[in-house]
Amino acid sequence: MAKKMGFVVNIDRCIGCHACEVTCKSFYQLEPEVSRRRVRQLPETIAGVPTRAYLSMACNHCDMPACRDACPVGAYTKREDGIVIHNQDLCIGCQMCGKACPYSVPQYDPVKKKMNKCSMCFERLDAGELPICVQNCPLEAIQIVDLNEPQYQNLAKTVPGFPDPSITQPNIRFILPKAGKQVRSEANA
């Protein structure tokens, strides 16, 4: 069976420091308006557990990528290992891919007048290195894995506010937060 590369995000470990986002932006020399990876705060309760949780998101390299299907010039390809590649040389900047993606991943670069998105650092992976976001997360909250491996089969496929995964079948999994010891009660707030 071919590899199926995807991200695993451990929500318990992510502290919202934005190191993944900043290091990606720096590594790829992106314009200020463009982020290949974004960190956002999740709702205060996940699966009934009170939490202050953050989610680091990039392209989900979907099994059924809406960006690829919407592109009128075929600027998107999907590799055998599941990585969805955007070819900026073919891109005409029409932004159809960004409108089609339920995760709002492809972003318009106003300087290059083309779309931009996470490539899962496929060049680095092909050279045996980790994606830059994975390598630079100080708490190892992001992993790159083969989702066909058994230990990833039962991880969560969605979190609150995440679009229905049946739409595009994203290759991202989540380790959800566990109930922790409450440090303060609402009475003491």
Order of alpha helices (4+ residues) and beta strands (2+ residues): beta-alpha-beta-beta-beta-beta-alpha-beta-beta-alpha-beta-beta-alpha-alpha-beta-beta
